[in-house]
């Protein structure tokens, strides 16, 4: 039997990788659902209310009008890019899809996020695979 450290590390890596995979799949699912059944509109990219933490969240702050709700300010769901793209500068208009029942759930149309989705998928798979290998190698 392997050391307790290799067992612990294997379990931790496997759980972390599985968590990344579940998170990424959930965000992609939300984005696809909003694009298929959501209402389309245009949103303006707003400056981050707290400019000091702009580096912590790459999702832009969007402001858009919703019938019956007025102006909604939200960050898009399913945002998995590592850095903000140049098309999302402050005061630019971007096409969005939002859920009319919950207008704070919004997805940016054409954000070019497939490369980032693949990155997170590969990261999750690498951690999960390494964790399983460490755990199995311990026995």
N, C-alpha and C positions, 0 to 999 in steps of 0.2 A: 504494500500500500504506500502511496506517495505521502508527501508531507502535508500537514494541514494547510499550509500556505498555498500549495498548488491546488488543493481542493477548493479553498475559499476563493482564490483568484479565478479559477475556472467557473465556479458558480456565479461570481460577480460579473465576469465578462459576459457570460451567457445571458444573464438577466439584463444587463445593460444593453447588449445587442438586441435582445428581444424587445426591450422597451423602445429603442430607436426605431426598429422595424414597425412596431404597432403605431407609434406616433406618426411616422412618415406615411404609412398607409392610411391612417385616419385623416391626416391633413389633405392628402391627395383625394380621398373620397369626398370630403367636404367641398373641396374646390370643384370637383366634377359635378356634384349635386347642384351646387349653386349655378354653375354654367349651363346645366341642362334645364333646370326648372325655375331658376331665378329670374328676376326682372332686370332688364338691362338699363343702364343709365350712364351718365358721365359724372365723374368725381374730380374734385380739385385736390391736388396734393398740398397739404397744409404743413406749416413749420411745426416741428415737434414742440409740444408745450413745455417740455423740460429739455432744453438743448444740451444739457450736460450728459444726459443718458442716451443721446441719439446713437452712439456707437453700440449700445447694448441691444437694441432691437432694430433689425434692418427693415422691418415692415414699415412702409410709410403711413403717416396719418392722413386719412382721406375724409373729405367733407362732401356730402351729396344730399340732394333734396329727395325726400320720400313723401308721397301723398299721405296725409293724415298724421305724419310724424314730424314734419318740418325738416330742418337740417340735421343730419345724423353725422357724427364724427366718430370714426372707428378705424381700426387697423384691419387689413384684409386677413381672412382666414386662409390656411393652407400655404402660408408664406414660408418657404423653406430655403430661400436663397441666402447665401453666406454674406453677400454685400449688396447694397442697393444699386439697382441698375441706373444708367444715365437717363432713361426715359421717365424716371420718377422724381425729377427735381421739383423743388417747391414751386407752387403756382402753376404747374402743368396740369392739363386735363387728361384723364385716362378713362378708358371704357371699363365699366365694372358690371358685375351681376350681384344682386343682393336678394335675400329672402324677404318677401313682403310681410310675412308674419313676424320675423325677427330681423329688422333692417340693419342691425349692427353686425350681422353676418354678411360679409362682402368678400368677393373674389375679384381680383384684377384680371381682365381679359388680355391675353397675349403677353403675359409677363415673362415668357421664356424661362420657365422654371424647371423644365425637364432635366437639364444638366444637374441642377442642384438636387432634384429628386433622386437621380441616379447616384449622386455622391452620398446622400444620406442612406440610401438602400445598401450601397456597397460598404459603408461604414458599419451599419448594423449587422450585415452579414459577416463582415470580418471579425467583429467583436463576438458575435454568437458562435461562429465557427471556431475561433481561438479558444473561447471558453469551454466549448464541448470537448475540444482536443485536450486541453489542460485537465479537465475533469476525468475524461476517459483514461488519459495517460497516468493519472494518479493511482489507478487501480490495476 
